[in-house]
Amino acid sequence: MLQAQIFIDKNDLQEDRPLYEYIMQFLLLHQIKGATAYKGMMGFGANQQMKRPDLIFSFDDPPIMITFIDDAAKVLDVLKQLRVTYKGGFIITHEVDSFEA
């Protein structure tokens, strides 16, 4: 099994809709075994600028992490297809063990 994690900002868009919704629908359409989108409390990226969206008067976008799991070949294929329509974000993958009943 392979797990992928996609790091984006909450207010990122794909055309006219939130990027996190676009990615989750994309994963559903490709019948990924499971996916979750998480809203972060604080974070920073390559620009080294701390984002603290919950502070009073903060205009920072909350960080979002989408994680999904499936067979390695399927995860890599879906990521390749996703990159055709979406070039941004930071994506990592790592192998995981599945403890199914």
C-alpha positions as CSV (number, residue, x, y, z in Angstrom):
1,M,0.0,0.0,0.0
2,L,1.1,3.5,-0.7
3,Q,0.0,6.7,1.0
4,A,0.1,10.1,-0.7
5,Q,-0.2,13.4,1.1
6,I,-1.0,16.7,-0.8
7,F,-0.3,20.0,1.0
8,I,-2.3,23.0,-0.3
9,D,-3.9,26.2,1.0
10,K,-7.6,26.2,1.8
11,N,-8.3,29.1,-0.5
12,D,-6.5,27.6,-3.5
13,L,-8.9,27.2,-6.5
14,Q,-9.1,24.8,-9.4
15,E,-11.1,26.9,-12.0
16,D,-14.0,28.2,-9.9
17,R,-14.2,25.7,-7.0
18,P,-12.0,25.0,-4.0
19,L,-9.0,22.9,-4.8
20,Y,-9.5,20.5,-1.9
21,E,-13.0,19.7,-3.2
22,Y,-11.7,19.2,-6.7
23,I,-9.0,16.8,-5.5
24,M,-11.4,14.8,-3.3
25,Q,-13.8,14.5,-6.2
26,F,-10.9,13.5,-8.5
27,L,-9.9,10.7,-6.0
28,L,-13.5,9.5,-5.6
29,L,-13.9,9.4,-9.4
30,H,-10.8,7.3,-9.6
31,Q,-12.1,4.9,-6.9
32,I,-9.3,5.4,-4.5
33,K,-9.8,3.2,-1.4
34,G,-9.8,6.1,1.1
35,A,-9.1,9.8,1.4
36,T,-9.4,12.5,4.0
37,A,-8.8,16.3,3.9
38,Y,-7.5,17.9,7.1
39,K,-7.5,21.6,8.0
40,G,-4.3,22.7,9.7
41,M,-4.1,25.0,12.6
42,M,-0.7,26.4,11.7
43,G,2.0,25.7,9.0
44,F,4.6,27.0,6.6
45,G,6.0,26.0,3.3
46,A,9.0,26.6,1.1
47,N,8.6,30.4,1.5
48,Q,9.3,29.9,5.3
49,Q,6.4,32.2,6.2
50,M,4.4,31.0,9.2
51,K,0.7,30.9,8.6
52,R,-1.5,31.3,11.7
53,P,-5.1,31.5,10.4
54,D,-6.8,31.3,13.8
55,L,-5.2,34.5,15.2
56,I,-7.4,37.6,15.4
57,F,-7.1,39.8,12.3
58,S,-5.1,37.1,10.4
59,F,-5.5,37.0,6.7
60,D,-3.6,33.7,6.3
61,D,-5.1,30.8,4.4
62,P,-5.4,27.6,6.6
63,P,-3.1,24.9,5.4
64,I,-4.9,21.8,4.1
65,M,-3.5,18.2,3.8
66,I,-5.2,15.6,1.8
67,T,-4.1,12.1,2.4
68,F,-5.1,9.0,0.5
69,I,-4.2,5.3,0.4
70,D,-4.4,2.6,-2.2
71,D,-2.2,0.1,-4.0
72,A,1.1,1.6,-5.0
73,A,0.5,1.4,-8.8
74,K,-2.9,3.0,-8.5
75,V,-1.7,5.9,-6.2
76,L,1.2,6.7,-8.6
77,D,-1.2,6.6,-11.6
78,V,-3.7,8.9,-10.0
79,L,-1.0,11.3,-9.0
80,K,0.3,11.4,-12.6
81,Q,-3.2,12.1,-13.9
82,L,-3.8,14.8,-11.2
83,R,-0.6,16.5,-12.3
84,V,-2.0,17.0,-15.8
85,T,-4.7,19.3,-14.4
86,Y,-3.0,20.6,-11.3
87,K,0.6,21.6,-11.1
88,G,0.9,23.3,-7.6
89,G,1.0,22.0,-4.0
90,F,3.6,19.7,-2.4
91,I,3.0,16.0,-2.7
92,I,4.8,13.2,-0.9
93,T,4.3,9.4,-0.8
94,H,5.4,6.7,1.5
95,E,4.7,3.0,1.9
96,V,2.3,1.9,4.7
97,D,1.1,-1.4,6.1
98,S,-2.6,-2.2,6.1
99,F,-4.1,-4.0,9.1
100,E,-7.5,-4.9,7.8
101,A,-9.8,-7.3,9.7
